[in-house]
Amino acid sequence: MKAVTIEDVNNAILKEEYITLGIKTTACILTLKNGFEVIGLSVAVDPKNYNEEVGKPYAKSKALDKIWELRSEERRVGKEC
């Protein structure tokens, strides 16, 4: 079985969006080429310290982790999730 690579993960992404939820949460929504959406969140402890630009890479990292899981399961079962 071939291992999942960062290229596999990045190639699965069709669209990347960011939104602010509430007063201290950044959400990264990655739409995959198969239409599936994964969401990663980054939350500031104190709303006074919230900065969407700072939260974006953390939220995206969490969303990417979910794609790794999906792609790994696809390899294991032999079909697209």
C-alpha positions in Angstrom: 0.0 0.0 0.0 1.4 3.4 -1.0 1.8 6.0 1.7 -0.2 9.2 1.6 2.0 12.2 0.8 1.6 16.0 1.3 1.1 16.2 -2.4 -1.9 13.8 -2.2 -3.4 16.0 0.6 -2.8 19.3 -1.3 -4.0 17.9 -4.6 -7.3 16.9 -3.0 -8.2 20.6 -2.2 -10.4 22.5 -4.7 -11.2 25.6 -2.6 -10.0 27.2 0.7 -12.1 29.6 2.7 -11.8 31.4 6.0 -14.4 32.9 8.2 -14.7 34.3 11.7 -17.1 32.6 14.0 -18.2 34.6 17.1 -15.6 36.9 18.5 -12.5 34.7 18.8 -12.7 31.7 16.4 -11.2 31.3 12.9 -12.6 28.6 10.7 -10.8 27.1 7.7 -13.1 25.3 5.3 -11.4 23.2 2.7 -13.6 21.9 -0.1 -12.2 18.8 -1.7 -12.4 17.9 -5.4 -14.9 15.1 -4.5 -17.2 17.8 -2.9 -16.5 16.8 0.7 -15.7 19.7 3.1 -13.4 19.6 6.0 -13.3 22.3 8.7 -10.4 23.2 11.1 -10.8 25.7 13.9 -8.5 28.0 15.8 -9.7 29.8 18.9 -8.1 32.6 20.8 -8.3 32.3 24.6 -9.0 36.0 25.0 -11.2 37.8 22.5 -9.0 40.9 23.0 -6.1 38.9 21.4 -8.1 37.6 18.5 -6.6 38.1 15.0 -7.9 36.2 12.1 -4.6 36.3 10.2 -2.8 34.7 13.1 -5.5 32.0 13.4 -5.6 31.0 9.7 -2.5 28.8 9.7 -3.6 27.0 12.8 -7.1 26.4 11.5 -5.8 25.2 8.2 -3.4 22.8 9.8 -6.3 21.2 11.7 -8.3 20.9 8.5 -5.4 19.3 6.7 -5.1 16.7 9.5 -8.6 15.6 8.6 -7.6 15.2 4.9 -4.7 13.1 5.9 -7.1 10.8 7.8 -9.5 10.6 4.8 -6.8 9.9 2.3 -5.3 7.2 4.6 -8.6 5.5 4.9 -9.1 5.7 1.2 -5.8 3.9 0.7 -6.7 1.3 3.3 -10.1 0.4 1.8 -9.1 1.1 -1.8 -11.8 3.6 -2.8 -12.5 7.3 -2.4 -14.3 8.3 0.9 
